């Protein structure tokens, strides 16, 4: 675990790691967006997002609220 989030390598600061916890894309709370290429099966980490309700679309984080690192490099190529 790193002291600060690493948007290029996908590592999280201790507070982000703790808050990601058991969240999944189907539950409310903080989760991580992963995209999967259906042809190759390769997964890409795109960053953390927060959902107030399980049915919400979610809001992507552009910075870590705990360590302040800019997370926008993770969002490259996303068209939401």
C-alpha positions as CSV (number, residue, x, y, z in Angstrom):
1,X,0.0,0.0,0.0
2,X,1.3,3.4,-1.0
3,X,1.4,6.6,1.0
4,X,-0.5,8.3,-1.8
5,X,-2.7,7.1,-4.6
6,X,-0.9,6.2,-7.9
7,X,-3.2,6.9,-10.9
8,X,-0.8,5.3,-13.4
9,X,-0.1,2.1,-11.4
10,X,-3.5,1.8,-9.7
11,X,-2.3,1.8,-6.1
12,X,-4.4,3.5,-3.4
13,X,-3.5,5.5,-0.3
14,X,-4.4,3.8,3.0
15,X,-7.6,5.8,3.4
16,X,-8.9,5.1,-0.1
17,X,-8.0,1.4,0.3
18,X,-9.9,1.3,3.6
19,X,-13.0,3.0,2.2
20,X,-13.1,0.9,-1.0
21,X,-13.6,-2.1,1.3
22,X,-16.3,-4.5,0.1
23,X,-18.1,-2.2,-2.3
24,X,-19.1,-3.6,-5.7
25,X,-20.6,-1.9,-8.8
26,X,-24.1,-3.2,-7.7
27,X,-24.1,-1.6,-4.2
28,X,-24.0,2.0,-2.9
29,X,-20.8,3.5,-1.7
30,X,-17.3,3.8,-3.1
31,X,-16.3,1.3,-5.8
32,X,-13.7,1.0,-8.6
33,X,-14.7,1.1,-12.3
34,X,-13.1,-1.7,-14.3
35,X,-13.6,-2.0,-18.1
36,X,-13.2,-5.4,-19.7
37,X,-12.4,-5.9,-23.4
38,X,-14.8,-8.6,-24.5
39,X,-12.6,-9.8,-27.3
40,X,-9.4,-10.2,-25.3
41,X,-10.7,-10.4,-21.7
42,X,-8.2,-7.8,-20.7
43,X,-9.3,-5.5,-17.8
44,X,-8.5,-1.8,-17.4
45,X,-8.7,0.1,-14.2
46,X,-10.5,3.4,-14.8
47,X,-10.8,4.8,-11.3
48,X,-13.0,5.1,-8.2
49,X,-16.5,6.4,-8.1
50,X,-19.2,7.0,-5.5
51,X,-22.9,6.0,-5.5
52,X,-25.4,7.3,-3.0
53,X,-27.9,4.6,-3.9
54,X,-27.4,1.2,-5.5
55,X,-29.5,2.4,-8.5
56,X,-27.4,5.5,-9.1
57,X,-25.0,5.8,-12.1
58,X,-22.2,7.0,-9.8
59,X,-19.8,10.0,-9.8
60,X,-16.2,9.5,-10.8
61,X,-13.5,11.0,-8.6
62,X,-11.1,13.3,-10.3
63,X,-8.9,13.5,-7.2
64,X,-8.5,11.5,-4.0
65,X,-10.4,13.2,-1.1
66,X,-7.9,11.9,1.4
67,X,-4.4,12.4,-0.2
68,X,-5.3,14.9,-2.8
69,X,-3.7,13.2,-5.8
70,X,-5.1,14.0,-9.2
71,X,-6.8,10.8,-10.5
72,X,-7.8,12.1,-14.0
73,X,-5.0,10.1,-15.8
74,X,-7.1,7.0,-14.9
75,X,-10.1,8.4,-16.8
76,X,-8.3,8.6,-20.2
77,X,-10.5,7.1,-22.9
78,X,-13.8,7.0,-21.0
79,X,-16.9,8.4,-22.7
80,X,-19.7,8.4,-20.2
